[in-house]
Amino acid sequence: MIANDNPALTKASESLYVLNADEMEREFARARAEREAFDNYYTKKTAEQAAQIEKLVSQIEELTATNTSLQAELEKYRQAENAE
């Protein structure tokens, strides 16, 4: 190689190699940090949605129970009306 014959070029190519390796490490670190941030966001969002689903299921169960109770009461009134 040309760099092997010239010490200045050898030093420059080594410096470029080190700089490139450092940049690659920084890029990997950035990518890892972005992935961790996404994982944290996803975990938090999933937990929030699970809590909201639980709350909505509970509300549905309460409303279903109320509806059943009101339907039974309505049926009693209808039977009383028909008995008269």
C-alpha positions as a Markdown table, in Angstrom:
| # | Residue | x | y | z |
|---|---|---|---|---|
| 1 | Met | 0.0 | 0.0 | 0.0 |
| 2 | Ile | 1.0 | 3.6 | -0.5 |
| 3 | Ala | 0.5 | 4.3 | 3.2 |
| 4 | Asn | 3.1 | 1.7 | 4.2 |
| 5 | Asp | 5.8 | 3.5 | 2.2 |
| 6 | Asn | 5.0 | 6.9 | 3.7 |
| 7 | Pro | 5.0 | 7.3 | 7.5 |
| 8 | Ala | 2.8 | 10.5 | 7.3 |
| 9 | Leu | 0.2 | 8.6 | 5.3 |
| 10 | Thr | 0.4 | 5.6 | 7.7 |
| 11 | Lys | -0.3 | 7.9 | 10.6 |
| 12 | Ala | -3.1 | 9.6 | 8.8 |
| 13 | Ser | -4.7 | 6.3 | 7.8 |
| 14 | Glu | -4.4 | 5.1 | 11.4 |
| 15 | Ser | -6.0 | 8.3 | 12.6 |
| 16 | Leu | -8.9 | 7.9 | 10.1 |
| 17 | Tyr | -9.4 | 4.3 | 11.2 |
| 18 | Val | -9.5 | 5.3 | 14.9 |
| 19 | Leu | -11.9 | 8.2 | 14.1 |
| 20 | Asn | -14.1 | 6.0 | 12.1 |
| 21 | Ala | -14.1 | 3.3 | 14.8 |
| 22 | Asp | -15.0 | 6.0 | 17.4 |
| 23 | Glu | -17.8 | 7.3 | 15.2 |
| 24 | Met | -19.2 | 3.8 | 14.8 |
| 25 | Glu | -19.1 | 3.3 | 18.6 |
| 26 | Arg | -21.0 | 6.6 | 19.0 |
| 27 | Glu | -23.5 | 5.5 | 16.4 |
| 28 | Phe | -24.0 | 2.2 | 18.2 |
| 29 | Ala | -24.4 | 3.9 | 21.5 |
| 30 | Arg | -27.0 | 6.3 | 20.0 |
| 31 | Ala | -28.9 | 3.5 | 18.4 |
| 32 | Arg | -28.8 | 1.6 | 21.7 |
| 33 | Ala | -30.1 | 4.7 | 23.6 |
| 34 | Glu | -32.9 | 5.2 | 21.1 |
| 35 | Arg | -33.9 | 1.5 | 21.4 |
| 36 | Glu | -33.9 | 1.7 | 25.2 |
| 37 | Ala | -36.0 | 4.9 | 25.0 |
| 38 | Phe | -38.5 | 3.2 | 22.7 |
| 39 | Asp | -38.6 | 0.1 | 24.9 |
| 40 | Asn | -39.3 | 2.3 | 28.0 |
| 41 | Tyr | -42.0 | 4.2 | 26.1 |
| 42 | Tyr | -43.6 | 1.0 | 24.8 |
| 43 | Thr | -43.5 | -0.6 | 28.2 |
| 44 | Lys | -45.1 | 2.5 | 29.8 |
| 45 | Lys | -47.7 | 2.9 | 27.1 |
| 46 | Thr | -48.6 | -0.8 | 27.2 |
| 47 | Ala | -49.0 | -0.7 | 31.0 |
| 48 | Glu | -51.2 | 2.5 | 30.6 |
| 49 | Gln | -53.4 | 0.8 | 28.0 |
| 50 | Ala | -53.7 | -2.4 | 30.1 |
| 51 | Ala | -54.8 | -0.3 | 33.1 |
| 52 | Gln | -57.3 | 1.5 | 30.8 |
| 53 | Ile | -58.6 | -1.8 | 29.5 |
| 54 | Glu | -59.1 | -3.1 | 33.0 |
| 55 | Lys | -61.0 | 0.0 | 34.0 |
| 56 | Leu | -63.2 | -0.3 | 30.9 |
| 57 | Val | -63.9 | -4.0 | 31.5 |
| 58 | Ser | -64.9 | -3.1 | 35.0 |
| 59 | Gln | -67.2 | -0.4 | 33.8 |
| 60 | Ile | -68.7 | -2.8 | 31.3 |
| 61 | Glu | -69.3 | -5.4 | 34.0 |
| 62 | Glu | -71.0 | -2.8 | 36.2 |
| 63 | Leu | -73.2 | -1.5 | 33.4 |
| 64 | Thr | -74.1 | -5.0 | 32.4 |
| 65 | Ala | -75.1 | -5.8 | 36.0 |
| 66 | Thr | -77.2 | -2.6 | 36.1 |
| 67 | Asn | -78.8 | -3.3 | 32.8 |
| 68 | Thr | -79.7 | -6.9 | 33.9 |
| 69 | Ser | -81.2 | -5.5 | 37.1 |
| 70 | Leu | -83.2 | -2.9 | 35.3 |
| 71 | Gln | -84.4 | -5.4 | 32.8 |
| 72 | Ala | -85.6 | -7.7 | 35.6 |
| 73 | Glu | -87.3 | -4.8 | 37.2 |
| 74 | Leu | -89.0 | -3.8 | 33.9 |
| 75 | Glu | -90.1 | -7.4 | 33.5 |
| 76 | Lys | -91.7 | -7.3 | 36.9 |
| 77 | Tyr | -93.6 | -4.1 | 36.1 |
| 78 | Arg | -94.8 | -5.6 | 32.8 |
| 79 | Gln | -96.0 | -8.8 | 34.5 |
| 80 | Ala | -97.8 | -6.7 | 37.1 |
| 81 | Glu | -99.5 | -4.6 | 34.3 |
| 82 | Asn | -100.6 | -7.8 | 32.5 |
| 83 | Ala | -101.9 | -9.3 | 35.7 |
| 84 | Glu | -104.3 | -6.4 | 36.2 |
